[in-house]
Amino acid sequence: MSAIAKVVVVVGSQTALARMLGVKQAHVWNWLHVHKRCPAKYIRRASLVTKGEVTESELLQDHERIS
Protein backbone atom coordinates (compact mmCIF):
# COMPACT_ATOMS: atom_id res chain seq x y z
CA MET A 1 0.00 0.00 0.00
CA SER A 2 1.33 3.43 -0.89
CA ALA A 3 1.80 6.02 1.82
CA ILE A 4 -0.86 8.28 0.30
CA ALA A 5 -3.31 5.36 0.48
CA LYS A 6 -2.42 4.95 4.17
CA VAL A 7 -3.14 8.65 4.73
CA VAL A 8 -6.60 8.23 3.18
CA VAL A 9 -7.31 5.24 5.43
CA VAL A 10 -6.16 7.09 8.56
CA VAL A 11 -8.24 10.23 7.90
CA GLY A 12 -11.26 8.22 6.77
CA SER A 13 -11.84 9.14 3.14
CA GLN A 14 -10.54 10.92 0.07
CA THR A 15 -13.05 13.69 0.69
CA ALA A 16 -11.87 14.19 4.27
CA LEU A 17 -8.25 14.42 3.16
CA ALA A 18 -9.14 16.83 0.37
CA ARG A 19 -10.89 19.13 2.84
CA MET A 20 -7.95 18.99 5.24
CA LEU A 21 -5.50 19.90 2.48
CA GLY A 22 -7.72 22.45 0.74
CA VAL A 23 -7.96 20.60 -2.56
CA LYS A 24 -10.72 18.87 -4.49
CA GLN A 25 -11.47 15.20 -3.90
CA ALA A 26 -10.64 14.55 -7.56
CA HIS A 27 -7.05 15.63 -6.87
CA VAL A 28 -6.75 13.05 -4.11
CA TRP A 29 -8.21 10.39 -6.42
CA ASN A 30 -5.56 11.24 -9.03
CA TRP A 31 -2.80 11.04 -6.43
CA LEU A 32 -4.02 7.57 -5.47
CA HIS A 33 -4.81 6.06 -8.85
CA VAL A 34 -2.75 7.94 -11.44
CA HIS A 35 0.36 9.36 -9.78
CA LYS A 36 0.56 6.86 -6.87
CA ARG A 37 2.01 9.56 -4.64
CA CYS A 38 1.23 12.79 -2.82
CA PRO A 39 2.61 15.94 -4.46
CA ALA A 40 5.72 17.17 -2.66
CA LYS A 41 4.09 20.42 -1.59
CA TYR A 42 1.45 18.52 0.43
CA ILE A 43 3.71 15.94 2.10
CA ARG A 44 4.23 17.81 5.35
CA ARG A 45 0.52 18.62 5.78
CA ALA A 46 -0.53 15.08 4.82
CA SER A 47 1.71 13.73 7.56
CA LEU A 48 0.43 16.26 10.07
CA VAL A 49 -3.23 15.39 9.50
CA THR A 50 -2.42 11.76 10.38
CA LYS A 51 -0.82 12.94 13.64
CA GLY A 52 2.36 11.11 12.66
CA GLU A 53 0.79 7.76 11.76
CA VAL A 54 2.16 8.29 8.25
CA THR A 55 5.54 10.00 8.29
CA GLU A 56 6.97 12.44 5.81
CA SER A 57 9.66 9.84 5.07
CA GLU A 58 7.02 7.27 4.09
CA LEU A 59 5.38 9.79 1.76
CA LEU A 60 8.74 10.64 0.21
CA GLN A 61 9.42 6.95 -0.42
CA ASP A 62 6.45 6.92 -2.80
CA HIS A 63 8.40 9.42 -4.94
CA GLU A 64 11.49 7.21 -4.92
CA ARG A 65 9.53 4.14 -6.07
CA ILE A 66 8.05 5.97 -9.05
CA SER A 67 11.24 7.66 -10.25
Buried (B, 14 or more C-beta within 10 A) or exposed (E): EBBBBBBBEBBEEBBBBBBBBEBEBEBBBBBBEEBBBBBEEBBEBBBEBBEEEBBBEBBBBBBEEEE
